[in-house]
């Protein structure tokens, strides 16, 4: 297996740069070109949302792009470890119904041959209300729902 250069077009960082550019341009085909046809997606916090295949990526992101017409993607921090990229994201915009869209989190992706072959997503909506840290920790300690 060839070693990838950090600045080369197949490095994980360059794939993330292509992905972000496609997101911000809402260019679905360029976005999909970042993914291997047999892409494996996991959402460890939501295990039933795991899937395999680029066609599900198409379905998911065509829905996002149409539902959030001014979708914006910002990279907060990123680091590379071999063929793996860890990226902290802030996704924002306005839903077609006028409500704000605001998500933050981390993705960990594996890259091979210029494409994302696997991903672990930890993206969540930004909480707009709820409790402070003390009440939140109490719910964890007591085994009750952290909603509130």
Steps between C-alpha positions, in 0.01 A plus 500: 500500500641837399559766763275800454652845502329753729452751220414246229156469351437163667605602853220494757536877546455567128194273487347695792577827317320368187210380714461837673520690172228279351284549811530878486423503127223244550655304215356155563701325225832646621399406855421142398830475313670523843348163601588146405202314347514254792534770769423377853339755735461459875339731753615341828260709710214395269587143390178443304603778260803311364496427125714385210526651152534830318135493386386551859745794520326641189158458656607655832680804359252579223243522781729722710586732210133543404388538863777748592543709183776717650694215667847611618783279618784626719800296611579590862800267544648207317786255534634214293635164614616297201196437279257623769371856540335633816296814428295721730218665305244777536215463251250785485231659290126547493245227436263558208229563765705790647625323812874513576717200417797470737706183549843438647709193549783283379546263210775241478554378146723248329632582151629271225555589133368860528174393664342456840458126561367516854374760742401529864273802554441676830288791371215635712265800493614784725278510805304826515365458851514246776680483831841613619786265569412425865147383419625311195760306701237418763280339233794288382584397857136414577436315174221732393454668163743790442224688315383808673 
